[in-house]
Each structure stands twice: as C-alpha cells, then as structure tokens.
Amino acid sequence: MAKAKHIRKAARIVLGANLILAGISHLTFARKDFRAQVPDWVPLDKDDTVVYSGIAEIALGSALVLTPDKYQEAVGKAAAAFFVGVFPGNISQYQNKRSAFGLDTDRKRLVRLFFQPVLVFWALKSSNNI
C-alpha cells in the first residue's frame, strides 16, 4: 500500500512538473506553436488564450506538485478537467491540418488525439481518484 502511494505521488509530481514546463513554454518559446491549437471559434484572441492556458497550466502543475494529501483528489479532478477542456484544441489542430510541435502530418496529429485521455487518466489515477 505504501509503495502504491509513493508511485502515485511520483506520478503526480512528474505530471505537475510537465504542466509547469508546458505553461512556461506557452508564455515563452512555444507560444507560436500553441496558437496553432486554439480553435477559430474561441472568442478570445489566440495569443491571449495561449497566455491564459499557460498560466492555468503553471497553477495546476504547481498544485499537483505542492498540494497536501488532503486536497490531492480535488486538484487531480481539476487537472483532468483542464485536459478535457483543452482537447478541442487538439481536435482543431487535426481538423485544420495545422503543423506545430512536430505534428506535421495528419497521422501524427491523429495519434496525438489518443494521448489526451492518457493525461486525463494520469491526473485522476495519480491523485487517488481511481
């Protein structure tokens, strides 16, 4: 039981660290690539959307890394909801054939779609929701 708890915590920290890095990249070096994922129907400026989602990722990542055990389930649910919420961006990138992050073929963009449920599961499992 203790081993499983340590594995969940490590998985939560790795996911959180990746979210922090992704959030930082939204605000800096990968900003243009992230704009390619913003669907045209989003009523905000694409760059603003990227900035806001980057801030959200940094906040969620930090919460995953730093949250006390008492709140881990709530934070995990919030992270999973975020991954569901940004999924339309991945679909938009595929539908509109927008190349970014090395996803320069329909096949690569399609395969990327199947990774999003993995992130949802990871967020939930690592935070003791499953």
C-alpha positions as CSV (number, residue, x, y, z in Angstrom):
1,M,0.0,0.0,0.0
2,A,2.8,2.5,0.9
3,K,4.6,1.6,-2.3
4,A,1.5,2.4,-4.4
5,K,1.2,5.7,-2.5
6,H,4.8,6.6,-3.4
7,I,4.2,5.7,-7.0
8,R,1.1,7.9,-7.2
9,K,3.0,10.8,-5.6
10,A,5.9,10.4,-8.1
11,A,3.5,10.2,-11.0
12,R,1.6,13.4,-9.7
13,I,5.0,15.2,-9.4
14,V,6.1,14.2,-12.9
15,L,2.7,15.3,-14.3
16,G,2.8,18.6,-12.4
17,A,6.4,19.3,-13.5
18,N,5.4,18.7,-17.1
19,L,2.5,21.0,-16.7
20,I,4.7,23.7,-15.3
21,L,7.1,23.3,-18.2
22,A,4.3,23.4,-20.7
23,G,2.9,26.5,-19.0
24,I,6.2,28.3,-19.2
25,S,6.6,27.3,-22.8
26,H,3.1,28.8,-23.5
27,L,4.4,32.1,-22.3
28,T,7.8,32.0,-24.0
29,F,9.5,29.8,-26.6
30,A,6.5,27.7,-27.9
31,R,3.9,30.5,-27.9
32,K,3.5,30.4,-31.7
33,D,3.1,26.6,-31.8
34,F,0.4,26.8,-29.1
35,R,-1.5,29.4,-31.1
36,A,-1.9,26.7,-33.8
37,Q,-4.0,24.7,-31.4
38,V,-6.5,27.4,-30.5
39,P,-9.8,26.7,-32.4
40,D,-11.1,29.5,-34.5
41,W,-14.4,29.6,-32.6
42,V,-12.7,30.6,-29.3
43,P,-14.0,34.2,-28.8
44,L,-10.6,35.4,-27.4
45,D,-7.5,36.5,-29.2
46,K,-5.4,33.4,-29.9
47,D,-2.4,34.8,-28.1
48,D,-4.4,35.7,-25.1
49,T,-5.9,32.2,-25.0
50,V,-2.4,30.7,-25.1
51,V,-1.2,33.0,-22.2
52,Y,-4.3,32.2,-20.1
53,S,-3.9,28.5,-20.6
54,G,-0.2,28.7,-19.8
55,I,-1.0,30.5,-16.5
56,A,-3.6,27.8,-15.8
57,E,-1.0,25.0,-16.5
58,I,1.6,26.6,-14.2
59,A,-1.0,26.9,-11.5
60,L,-2.3,23.3,-11.9
61,G,1.2,21.9,-12.2
62,S,2.3,23.7,-9.1
63,A,-0.8,22.5,-7.2
64,L,-0.1,18.9,-8.3
65,V,3.4,19.1,-7.0
66,L,2.8,21.1,-3.8
67,T,-0.7,20.1,-2.7
68,P,-1.1,18.4,0.7
69,D,-2.6,14.9,0.5
70,K,-5.8,16.3,1.9
71,Y,-6.5,18.2,-1.3
72,Q,-4.9,15.9,-3.9
73,E,-8.2,14.4,-5.2
74,A,-9.7,17.9,-5.9
75,V,-6.5,19.0,-7.7
76,G,-6.4,15.8,-9.7
77,K,-10.0,16.4,-10.8
78,A,-9.2,20.0,-11.8
79,A,-6.2,18.8,-13.8
80,A,-8.3,16.2,-15.5
81,A,-11.0,18.7,-16.3
82,F,-8.3,21.0,-17.8
83,F,-7.1,18.2,-20.1
84,V,-10.7,17.7,-21.2
85,G,-11.2,21.4,-21.7
86,V,-8.2,21.9,-24.0
87,F,-9.0,18.7,-26.0
88,P,-10.9,20.7,-28.6
89,G,-7.6,22.5,-29.4
90,N,-6.1,19.2,-30.3
91,I,-9.1,18.3,-32.4
92,S,-8.9,21.7,-34.1
93,Q,-5.2,21.2,-34.9
94,Y,-6.0,17.9,-36.5
95,Q,-9.1,19.1,-38.5
96,N,-7.4,22.3,-39.7
97,K,-4.1,20.5,-40.6
98,R,-2.1,22.9,-38.5
99,S,1.5,21.9,-38.0
100,A,3.1,22.6,-34.6
101,F,5.3,20.7,-32.2
102,G,6.5,18.4,-34.9
103,L,2.9,17.3,-35.6
104,D,3.3,17.9,-39.3
105,T,1.2,15.1,-40.8
106,D,-2.4,14.0,-40.4
107,R,-1.2,10.7,-38.9
108,K,0.9,12.4,-36.2
109,R,-1.9,14.8,-35.3
110,L,-4.4,11.9,-35.1
111,V,-2.1,9.9,-32.9
112,R,-1.8,12.9,-30.6
113,L,-5.5,12.9,-30.0
114,F,-5.2,9.5,-28.3
115,F,-2.7,10.9,-25.8
116,Q,-5.2,13.3,-24.2
117,P,-7.3,10.5,-22.5
118,V,-4.0,9.2,-21.1
119,L,-3.4,12.6,-19.5
120,V,-6.9,12.6,-18.0
121,F,-6.3,9.1,-16.6
122,W,-2.9,10.1,-15.3
123,A,-4.3,13.1,-13.5
124,L,-7.1,11.1,-11.9
125,K,-5.0,8.0,-11.0
126,S,-2.1,9.9,-9.6
127,S,-4.4,11.9,-7.3
128,N,-6.2,8.9,-5.9
129,N,-9.4,9.4,-7.8
130,I,-9.3,6.0,-9.4
